[in-house]
Amino acid sequence: FAYRVGSFCGLAANLSPDVVSFRQDLTDLNRFLKLNAIPTSLRYRLREYMHQTVFLRRAATGNRLLSELAPKLRNEAALCFNGKWLQKIPLLTGSTCEEEAILELAFSLSLQVFPPGEVCPNGYIYIVNRGAALFMGRAFVAGKSWGEADALLTSEWLRSPSPATAIAYLFTFSIDGDTLRSTLSQKRYPAARSHMRYHQLRWIVRRGVVRLAEEEIANRIRHIRGERGLERGRSSLKVPTSGSGLTPWKKVLCAAMSDAQSASGGDAVQETSFLLAPLSSSGSSSRWHSSDHSKPPTHKHHLSYTPRSSHPSHPSSNRAVSNAAILTTSCRGGSAMFSGAVGVGMGVGM
């Protein structure tokens, strides 16, 4: 009997501090539920969440130990067990970013758990470890990521209107958008800075065109219903503007300038503007092109864009084209160039 008691005492003494802490918290939770007469169904869900988050305690212990190491050694260790998750992010896959920038991002990854039905806040890049989530009508399972645009953009007008929702218990690695932008925009990482700015401009054009199309459709619907004397169905689009007299194209300009200033602190990007002019269905070819090839190359590029639907060889060339985009960007530290075309209309990816 004494041998058995000693064996049990030895096992208890050798338990992980994380396990001991979890058991103590679970005991406290049961006592709290009993004292407050919590319904049985809710008790079950609370206990299940406690059991699902056990590994978060181990992760917190690991982060605490890594934070006590030298920065470079800490980041290298973090890359060993977080590197495979960073490869799931399209922004960083095959990029030319400096290795030091990738090391910093590896240490910035954090673990999060969302119960079924929980909303995942916007402004983060999420990589699914286990479980599933629903975002913009798509299901994301293990190994998939979402939220790149919402993490790169700072304008609420350009961000996704609805966040992701957990379908089952969702275990994710995530990077805060503020941390991502501040890390990649450092002056000691010029390649990462240019790479991030290129993707920011790409998402500004893509989201801006779609938002303006949505706003135009909503305005036409309101106009039609106003003629019929109906006041229902007002558009729920919210566009942050500094004044009520801004045109739709100036709203895109405000959003672009806001992202440019937040990305570089007003130093690397001096001017970013979008000017959209009406075109007919018989417009020119759909290409990005430089406004003047005869002058020597400078840091300022004047690019223009015409939707693909106006190209003579495109199957939908007979459809009316509403707008074309002209992008002007000027950078001190480097320039971002666009290639290809962005589709406008139904089916454009968000």
LOTOR-130674 format. One record per residue (C-alpha): residue number from 1; y, z, x. Coordinates in nm, 4 decimals. Example, Ala and Ser with C-alpha at 12.3 -4.5 7.8 and 13.67 -1.06 7.14 Angstrom:
% residues 2
+-----+----------+----------+----------+
!  nr !        y !        z !        x !
+-----+----------+----------+----------+
!   1 !  -0.4500 !   0.7800 !   1.2300 !
!   2 !  -0.1060 !   0.7140 !   1.3670 !
+-----+----------+----------+----------+
% end
This chain:
% residues 350
+-----+----------+----------+----------+
!  nr !        y !        z !        x !
+-----+----------+----------+----------+
!   1 !   0.0000 !   0.0000 !   0.0000 !
!   2 !   0.2414 !   0.0872 !   0.2809 !
!   3 !   0.1646 !  -0.2472 !   0.4483 !
!   4 !   0.2516 !  -0.4375 !   0.1305 !
!   5 !   0.5751 !  -0.2453 !   0.0845 !
!   6 !   0.6684 !  -0.3184 !   0.4452 !
!   7 !   0.5909 !  -0.6880 !   0.3986 !
!   8 !   0.8122 !  -0.7122 !   0.0928 !
!   9 !   1.0931 !  -0.5310 !   0.2717 !
!  10 !   1.0625 !  -0.7726 !   0.5639 !
!  11 !   1.0806 !  -1.0740 !   0.3332 !
!  12 !   1.3871 !  -0.9346 !   0.1594 !
!  13 !   1.5588 !  -0.8674 !   0.4915 !
!  14 !   1.4931 !  -1.2226 !   0.6118 !
!  15 !   1.6351 !  -1.3915 !   0.3032 !
!  16 !   1.9221 !  -1.6296 !   0.3568 !
!  17 !   2.2638 !  -1.4729 !   0.2901 !
!  18 !   2.3311 !  -1.7623 !   0.0521 !
!  19 !   2.0214 !  -1.6765 !  -0.1522 !
!  20 !   2.1118 !  -1.3083 !  -0.1599 !
!  21 !   2.4634 !  -1.3935 !  -0.2757 !
!  22 !   2.3278 !  -1.6276 !  -0.5445 !
!  23 !   2.0913 !  -1.3644 !  -0.6832 !
!  24 !   2.3688 !  -1.1078 !  -0.6941 !
!  25 !   2.5986 !  -1.3496 !  -0.8781 !
!  26 !   2.3211 !  -1.4346 !  -1.1232 !
!  27 !   2.2666 !  -1.0645 !  -1.1943 !
!  28 !   2.6389 !  -1.0169 !  -1.2524 !
!  29 !   2.6441 !  -1.3201 !  -1.4828 !
!  30 !   2.3579 !  -1.1858 !  -1.6946 !
!  31 !   2.5349 !  -0.8521 !  -1.7266 !
!  32 !   2.8580 !  -1.0268 !  -1.8272 !
!  33 !   2.6820 !  -1.2395 !  -2.0901 !
!  34 !   2.5138 !  -0.9360 !  -2.2418 !
!  35 !   2.8307 !  -0.7271 !  -2.2604 !
!  36 !   3.0313 !  -1.0060 !  -2.4273 !
!  37 !   2.7607 !  -1.1172 !  -2.6726 !
!  38 !   2.7671 !  -1.4800 !  -2.5584 !
!  39 !   2.5569 !  -1.7145 !  -2.7791 !
!  40 !   2.2089 !  -1.7925 !  -2.6508 !
!  41 !   2.2685 !  -2.1676 !  -2.6188 !
!  42 !   2.5776 !  -2.1117 !  -2.4046 !
!  43 !   2.3924 !  -1.8531 !  -2.1918 !
!  44 !   2.1296 !  -2.1135 !  -2.1110 !
!  45 !   2.3918 !  -2.3685 !  -2.0029 !
!  46 !   2.5748 !  -2.1168 !  -1.7830 !
!  47 !   2.2552 !  -2.0071 !  -1.6075 !
!  48 !   2.1513 !  -2.3702 !  -1.5587 !
!  49 !   2.4849 !  -2.4480 !  -1.3950 !
!  50 !   2.4437 !  -2.1508 !  -1.1599 !
!  51 !   2.1009 !  -2.2765 !  -1.0526 !
!  52 !   2.2268 !  -2.6341 !  -1.0075 !
!  53 !   2.5074 !  -2.5226 !  -0.7748 !
!  54 !   2.2908 !  -2.3293 !  -0.5281 !
!  55 !   2.3255 !  -2.5995 !  -0.2636 !
!  56 !   2.7061 !  -2.5745 !  -0.2844 !
!  57 !   2.6794 !  -2.2323 !  -0.1229 !
!  58 !   2.4893 !  -2.3795 !   0.1700 !
!  59 !   2.7484 !  -2.6558 !   0.2019 !
!  60 !   3.0293 !  -2.3995 !   0.2014 !
!  61 !   2.8555 !  -2.2083 !   0.4795 !
!  62 !   2.8157 !  -2.5279 !   0.6829 !
!  63 !   3.1832 !  -2.6195 !   0.6410 !
!  64 !   3.2856 !  -2.2712 !   0.7490 !
!  65 !   3.0801 !  -2.3018 !   1.0667 !
!  66 !   3.2118 !  -2.6517 !   1.1421 !
!  67 !   3.5717 !  -2.5413 !   1.0966 !
!  68 !   3.5296 !  -2.2985 !   1.3859 !
!  69 !   3.4350 !  -2.5786 !   1.6282 !
!  70 !   3.6631 !  -2.8023 !   1.8340 !
!  71 !   3.8080 !  -3.0874 !   1.6230 !
!  72 !   3.6276 !  -3.3742 !   1.7963 !
!  73 !   3.2951 !  -3.1907 !   1.8140 !
!  74 !   3.3338 !  -3.0847 !   1.4515 !
!  75 !   3.4003 !  -3.4406 !   1.3326 !
!  76 !   3.1053 !  -3.5816 !   1.5290 !
!  77 !   2.8736 !  -3.3254 !   1.3715 !
!  78 !   3.0119 !  -3.4038 !   1.0253 !
!  79 !   2.9554 !  -3.7770 !   1.0815 !
!  80 !   2.5863 !  -3.7142 !   1.1553 !
!  81 !   2.5120 !  -3.5885 !   0.8047 !
!  82 !   2.7964 !  -3.7571 !   0.6117 !
!  83 !   2.8027 !  -4.0985 !   0.7815 !
!  84 !   2.5469 !  -4.2542 !   0.5456 !
!  85 !   2.7639 !  -4.1581 !   0.2474 !
!  86 !   3.0782 !  -4.3068 !   0.3991 !
!  87 !   2.8923 !  -4.6384 !   0.4268 !
!  88 !   2.8685 !  -4.6440 !   0.0461 !
!  89 !   3.2495 !  -4.6814 !   0.0167 !
!  90 !   3.3533 !  -5.0517 !   0.0057 !
!  91 !   3.6897 !  -4.9664 !   0.1626 !
!  92 !   3.5175 !  -4.8477 !   0.4824 !
!  93 !   3.2185 !  -5.0830 !   0.4876 !
!  94 !   3.2608 !  -5.3360 !   0.7676 !
!  95 !   3.6195 !  -5.2253 !   0.8314 !
!  96 !   3.7977 !  -5.2377 !   1.1672 !
!  97 !   3.9303 !  -4.8823 !   1.1375 !
!  98 !   3.9364 !  -4.6678 !   1.4486 !
!  99 !   3.6329 !  -4.4474 !   1.5055 !
! 100 !   3.8495 !  -4.1353 !   1.5167 !
! 101 !   3.9791 !  -4.2096 !   1.1665 !
! 102 !   3.6229 !  -4.2420 !   1.0346 !
! 103 !   3.5330 !  -3.9113 !   1.2012 !
! 104 !   3.8206 !  -3.7375 !   1.0241 !
! 105 !   3.7136 !  -3.8784 !   0.6890 !
! 106 !   3.3549 !  -3.7631 !   0.7496 !
! 107 !   3.4728 !  -3.4031 !   0.7746 !
! 108 !   3.6906 !  -3.4489 !   0.4637 !
! 109 !   3.3927 !  -3.5221 !   0.2365 !
! 110 !   3.3332 !  -3.2447 !  -0.0154 !
! 111 !   3.0474 !  -3.1742 !  -0.2552 !
! 112 !   3.1071 !  -3.1459 !  -0.6285 !
! 113 !   2.8815 !  -3.0821 !  -0.9284 !
! 114 !   2.9618 !  -3.1943 !  -1.2841 !
! 115 !   2.7516 !  -3.0885 !  -1.5859 !
! 116 !   2.6749 !  -3.3455 !  -1.8584 !
! 117 !   2.9883 !  -3.4487 !  -2.0457 !
! 118 !   3.2231 !  -3.3174 !  -1.7776 !
! 119 !   3.5183 !  -3.5382 !  -1.6797 !
! 120 !   3.5641 !  -3.6395 !  -1.3141 !
! 121 !   3.9389 !  -3.6279 !  -1.2334 !
! 122 !   4.1093 !  -3.9463 !  -1.1168 !
! 123 !   4.2569 !  -3.9739 !  -0.7685 !
! 124 !   3.9296 !  -3.9326 !  -0.5771 !
! 125 !   3.6658 !  -4.1609 !  -0.4294 !
! 126 !   3.3262 !  -4.0471 !  -0.5586 !
! 127 !   2.9855 !  -4.1259 !  -0.4058 !
! 128 !   2.6889 !  -4.0354 !  -0.6259 !
! 129 !   2.4229 !  -3.8244 !  -0.4568 !
! 130 !   2.2167 !  -3.7450 !  -0.7673 !
! 131 !   2.2649 !  -3.7988 !  -1.1376 !
! 132 !   2.4689 !  -4.0636 !  -1.3172 !
! 133 !   2.8250 !  -4.1186 !  -1.4389 !
! 134 !   2.9966 !  -4.3602 !  -1.6769 !
! 135 !   3.3230 !  -4.5196 !  -1.5608 !
! 136 !   3.5078 !  -4.8188 !  -1.7106 !
! 137 !   3.2009 !  -4.9165 !  -1.9120 !
! 138 !   2.9670 !  -4.9124 !  -1.6103 !
! 139 !   2.6952 !  -4.6649 !  -1.5127 !
! 140 !   2.6981 !  -4.5357 !  -1.1540 !
! 141 !   2.3757 !  -4.3915 !  -1.0141 !
! 142 !   2.2650 !  -4.2571 !  -0.6755 !
! 143 !   2.4180 !  -4.4504 !  -0.3854 !
! 144 !   2.7051 !  -4.6010 !  -0.5863 !
! 145 !   3.0745 !  -4.5179 !  -0.5534 !
! 146 !   3.3899 !  -4.5596 !  -0.7611 !
! 147 !   3.7558 !  -4.4590 !  -0.7569 !
! 148 !   3.8794 !  -4.6597 !  -0.4560 !
! 149 !   4.1791 !  -4.8024 !  -0.6434 !
! 150 !   4.2781 !  -4.4689 !  -0.7987 !
! 151 !   4.2613 !  -4.3007 !  -0.4574 !
! 152 !   4.4736 !  -4.5677 !  -0.2858 !
! 153 !   4.7376 !  -4.6018 !  -0.5591 !
! 154 !   4.9929 !  -4.3319 !  -0.6432 !
! 155 !   5.1446 !  -4.4901 !  -0.9545 !
! 156 !   4.9943 !  -4.3494 !  -1.2745 !
! 157 !   5.0756 !  -4.6784 !  -1.4452 !
! 158 !   4.8350 !  -4.8641 !  -1.2150 !
! 159 !   4.5583 !  -4.6045 !  -1.2193 !
! 160 !   4.2638 !  -4.6138 !  -1.4578 !
! 161 !   4.3641 !  -4.4889 !  -1.8034 !
! 162 !   4.0385 !  -4.2972 !  -1.8535 !
! 163 !   3.8407 !  -4.0940 !  -1.5960 !
! 164 !   3.4662 !  -4.1048 !  -1.5359 !
! 165 !   3.2265 !  -3.8875 !  -1.7370 !
! 166 !   2.8999 !  -3.7342 !  -1.6172 !
! 167 !   2.5974 !  -3.8564 !  -1.8133 !
! 168 !   2.3557 !  -3.6013 !  -1.6657 !
! 169 !   2.4049 !  -3.3358 !  -1.4002 !
! 170 !   2.6115 !  -3.5249 !  -1.1438 !
! 171 !   2.6134 !  -3.4395 !  -0.7719 !
! 172 !   2.8791 !  -3.6274 !  -0.5773 !
! 173 !   3.0495 !  -3.6459 !  -0.2410 !
! 174 !   3.4219 !  -3.7026 !  -0.2835 !
! 175 !   3.7376 !  -3.7694 !  -0.0810 !
! 176 !   4.0771 !  -3.6699 !  -0.2145 !
! 177 !   4.3203 !  -3.9621 !  -0.2397 !
! 178 !   4.5983 !  -3.7683 !  -0.0651 !
! 179 !   4.3672 !  -3.6903 !   0.2275 !
! 180 !   4.2485 !  -4.0521 !   0.2450 !
! 181 !   4.6011 !  -4.1963 !   0.2515 !
! 182 !   4.7377 !  -3.9400 !   0.4969 !
! 183 !   4.4455 !  -3.9941 !   0.7370 !
! 184 !   4.4489 !  -4.3743 !   0.7376 !
! 185 !   4.8294 !  -4.4022 !   0.7494 !
! 186 !   4.8714 !  -4.2108 !   1.0758 !
! 187 !   5.0576 !  -4.4035 !   1.3460 !
! 188 !   4.7813 !  -4.3402 !   1.5984 !
! 189 !   4.5463 !  -4.5495 !   1.3798 !
! 190 !   4.7263 !  -4.8878 !   1.3499 !
! 191 !   4.4139 !  -5.0811 !   1.2500 !
! 192 !   4.3236 !  -4.8306 !   0.9783 !
! 193 !   4.6841 !  -4.8290 !   0.8595 !
! 194 !   4.6942 !  -5.2075 !   0.8234 !
! 195 !   4.3499 !  -5.2133 !   0.6605 !
! 196 !   4.4510 !  -4.9541 !   0.4011 !
! 197 !   4.7805 !  -5.1306 !   0.3242 !
! 198 !   4.6000 !  -5.4611 !   0.2669 !
! 199 !   4.3701 !  -5.3011 !   0.0100 !
! 200 !   4.6632 !  -5.1205 !  -0.1530 !
! 201 !   4.8517 !  -5.4468 !  -0.2044 !
! 202 !   4.5368 !  -5.6135 !  -0.3311 !
! 203 !   4.4884 !  -5.3449 !  -0.5967 !
! 204 !   4.8592 !  -5.3453 !  -0.6884 !
! 205 !   4.8444 !  -5.7182 !  -0.7681 !
! 206 !   4.5121 !  -5.6901 !  -0.9476 !
! 207 !   4.6006 !  -5.3899 !  -1.1620 !
! 208 !   4.9639 !  -5.4961 !  -1.2121 !
! 209 !   4.8734 !  -5.8334 !  -1.3637 !
! 210 !   4.6205 !  -5.6728 !  -1.5979 !
! 211 !   4.8612 !  -5.3977 !  -1.7079 !
! 212 !   5.1349 !  -5.6514 !  -1.7812 !
! 213 !   4.8913 !  -5.8626 !  -1.9816 !
! 214 !   4.7891 !  -5.5556 !  -2.1820 !
! 215 !   5.1517 !  -5.4684 !  -2.2443 !
! 216 !   5.2334 !  -5.8233 !  -2.3566 !
! 217 !   4.9418 !  -5.8224 !  -2.6011 !
! 218 !   5.0471 !  -5.4819 !  -2.7358 !
! 219 !   5.4055 !  -5.6020 !  -2.7833 !
! 220 !   5.2903 !  -5.9091 !  -2.9750 !
! 221 !   5.0676 !  -5.6979 !  -3.1982 !
! 222 !   5.3558 !  -5.4621 !  -3.2719 !
! 223 !   5.5788 !  -5.7588 !  -3.3501 !
! 224 !   5.3268 !  -5.9074 !  -3.5934 !
! 225 !   5.2677 !  -5.5754 !  -3.7655 !
! 226 !   5.6406 !  -5.5093 !  -3.7765 !
! 227 !   5.6907 !  -5.8320 !  -3.9688 !
! 228 !   5.4319 !  -5.7140 !  -4.2188 !
! 229 !   5.5966 !  -5.3748 !  -4.2486 !
! 230 !   5.3146 !  -5.1888 !  -4.0754 !
! 231 !   5.3829 !  -4.9133 !  -3.8261 !
! 232 !   5.0237 !  -4.8320 !  -3.7348 !
! 233 !   4.8495 !  -4.9205 !  -3.4117 !
! 234 !   5.1318 !  -4.8545 !  -3.1698 !
! 235 !   5.0386 !  -4.9225 !  -2.8105 !
! 236 !   4.9338 !  -4.6135 !  -2.6163 !
! 237 !   5.0316 !  -4.7626 !  -2.2809 !
! 238 !   5.2569 !  -4.5292 !  -2.0832 !
! 239 !   5.4678 !  -4.6864 !  -1.8107 !
! 240 !   5.6638 !  -4.4461 !  -1.5873 !
! 241 !   6.0086 !  -4.5986 !  -1.5416 !
! 242 !   6.3412 !  -4.4624 !  -1.4310 !
! 243 !   6.5273 !  -4.6412 !  -1.7123 !
! 244 !   6.4634 !  -4.8058 !  -2.0450 !
! 245 !   6.6140 !  -5.1401 !  -1.9397 !
! 246 !   6.3477 !  -5.2347 !  -1.6821 !
! 247 !   6.1711 !  -5.5648 !  -1.7358 !
! 248 !   5.7893 !  -5.5754 !  -1.7071 !
! 249 !   5.8061 !  -5.7407 !  -1.3641 !
! 250 !   6.0430 !  -5.4747 !  -1.2330 !
! 251 !   5.7892 !  -5.2151 !  -1.3427 !
! 252 !   5.5354 !  -5.3705 !  -1.1068 !
! 253 !   5.8019 !  -5.3667 !  -0.8354 !
! 254 !   5.8660 !  -4.9947 !  -0.8933 !
! 255 !   5.4919 !  -4.9226 !  -0.8738 !
! 256 !   5.4553 !  -5.1266 !  -0.5543 !
! 257 !   5.7533 !  -4.9568 !  -0.3899 !
! 258 !   5.6185 !  -4.6150 !  -0.4868 !
! 259 !   5.2828 !  -4.6854 !  -0.3218 !
! 260 !   5.4510 !  -4.8359 !  -0.0160 !
! 261 !   5.6687 !  -4.5299 !   0.0390 !
! 262 !   5.3823 !  -4.2863 !  -0.0128 !
! 263 !   5.1567 !  -4.4787 !   0.2252 !
! 264 !   5.4015 !  -4.5069 !   0.5130 !
! 265 !   5.6773 !  -4.2576 !   0.4446 !
! 266 !   5.9275 !  -4.5447 !   0.4229 !
! 267 !   5.8751 !  -4.6392 !   0.7879 !
! 268 !   5.6088 !  -4.9088 !   0.8123 !
! 269 !   5.6912 !  -5.0940 !   0.4917 !
! 270 !   6.0529 !  -5.1843 !   0.4310 !
! 271 !   6.0222 !  -5.4072 !   0.1285 !
! 272 !   5.7466 !  -5.4844 !  -0.1201 !
! 273 !   5.8369 !  -5.6832 !  -0.4290 !
! 274 !   5.6651 !  -5.8760 !  -0.7020 !
! 275 !   5.8486 !  -6.1529 !  -0.8877 !
! 276 !   5.6647 !  -6.3261 !  -1.1674 !
! 277 !   5.7923 !  -6.6519 !  -1.3189 !
! 278 !   5.6566 !  -6.8458 !  -1.6199 !
! 279 !   5.4490 !  -7.1538 !  -1.5501 !
! 280 !   5.3128 !  -7.4311 !  -1.7702 !
! 281 !   4.9475 !  -7.5206 !  -1.8014 !
! 282 !   4.9972 !  -7.8170 !  -1.5685 !
! 283 !   5.0991 !  -7.6126 !  -1.2667 !
! 284 !   5.0100 !  -7.6716 !  -0.9052 !
! 285 !   4.6923 !  -7.5680 !  -0.7289 !
! 286 !   4.5753 !  -7.2060 !  -0.7171 !
! 287 !   4.6319 !  -7.0961 !  -0.3587 !
! 288 !   4.8133 !  -6.8433 !  -0.1500 !
! 289 !   5.0480 !  -7.0253 !   0.0868 !
! 290 !   5.3239 !  -6.9496 !   0.3324 !
! 291 !   5.6721 !  -7.0539 !   0.2231 !
! 292 !   5.7633 !  -7.2078 !   0.5600 !
! 293 !   5.5228 !  -7.3087 !   0.8384 !
! 294 !   5.7911 !  -7.4661 !   1.0580 !
! 295 !   5.9504 !  -7.1390 !   1.1618 !
! 296 !   5.7999 !  -6.9172 !   1.4328 !
! 297 !   5.5770 !  -6.6337 !   1.2963 !
! 298 !   5.7528 !  -6.3082 !   1.2209 !
! 299 !   5.6583 !  -5.9818 !   1.0532 !
! 300 !   5.7879 !  -6.1108 !   0.7201 !
! 301 !   5.5604 !  -6.3275 !   0.5064 !
! 302 !   5.6573 !  -6.4909 !   0.1797 !
! 303 !   5.3440 !  -6.5542 !  -0.0205 !
! 304 !   5.3114 !  -6.7113 !  -0.3627 !
! 305 !   5.0222 !  -6.7135 !  -0.6031 !
! 306 !   4.9304 !  -6.9262 !  -0.9034 !
! 307 !   4.6395 !  -6.8213 !  -1.1293 !
! 308 !   4.3184 !  -7.0169 !  -1.0859 !
! 309 !   4.3223 !  -7.1307 !  -1.4460 !
! 310 !   4.6088 !  -7.3705 !  -1.3648 !
! 311 !   4.4159 !  -7.5516 !  -1.0906 !
! 312 !   4.3217 !  -7.9074 !  -1.1973 !
! 313 !   3.9617 !  -7.8623 !  -1.0847 !
! 314 !   3.9148 !  -7.5304 !  -1.2626 !
! 315 !   3.7055 !  -7.5464 !  -1.5842 !
! 316 !   3.9785 !  -7.3691 !  -1.7801 !
! 317 !   4.2650 !  -7.5852 !  -1.6512 !
! 318 !   4.3618 !  -7.6826 !  -2.0055 !
! 319 !   4.4355 !  -7.3248 !  -2.1018 !
! 320 !   4.7944 !  -7.2078 !  -2.1040 !
! 321 !   4.8966 !  -7.0089 !  -1.8014 !
! 322 !   5.1488 !  -6.7365 !  -1.8650 !
! 323 !   5.2564 !  -6.6143 !  -1.5256 !
! 324 !   5.2382 !  -6.6631 !  -1.1501 !
! 325 !   5.2927 !  -6.3959 !  -0.8884 !
! 326 !   5.5044 !  -6.4098 !  -0.5760 !
! 327 !   5.4519 !  -6.1366 !  -0.3235 !
! 328 !   5.7005 !  -6.0558 !  -0.0501 !
! 329 !   5.6043 !  -5.7948 !   0.2041 !
! 330 !   5.7759 !  -5.6915 !   0.5247 !
! 331 !   5.6180 !  -5.4560 !   0.7750 !
! 332 !   5.7258 !  -5.3190 !   1.1105 !
! 333 !   5.3825 !  -5.2108 !   1.2249 !
! 334 !   5.1962 !  -5.5171 !   1.0990 !
! 335 !   5.1632 !  -5.7525 !   0.8042 !
! 336 !   4.9071 !  -5.7787 !   0.5268 !
! 337 !   4.7941 !  -6.1260 !   0.4178 !
! 338 !   4.6110 !  -6.2197 !   0.0981 !
! 339 !   4.3434 !  -6.4863 !   0.0661 !
! 340 !   4.1619 !  -6.6232 !  -0.2354 !
! 341 !   4.2739 !  -6.5870 !  -0.5947 !
! 342 !   4.2840 !  -6.3100 !  -0.8517 !
! 343 !   4.1582 !  -6.3975 !  -1.1994 !
! 344 !   4.3852 !  -6.3216 !  -1.4921 !
! 345 !   4.2527 !  -6.2572 !  -1.8407 !
! 346 !   3.9373 !  -6.1192 !  -1.9907 !
! 347 !   3.6716 !  -6.0166 !  -1.7412 !
! 348 !   3.9088 !  -5.9260 !  -1.4591 !
! 349 !   3.7558 !  -5.6354 !  -1.2699 !
! 350 !   3.9468 !  -5.3084 !  -1.2728 !
+-----+----------+----------+----------+
% end
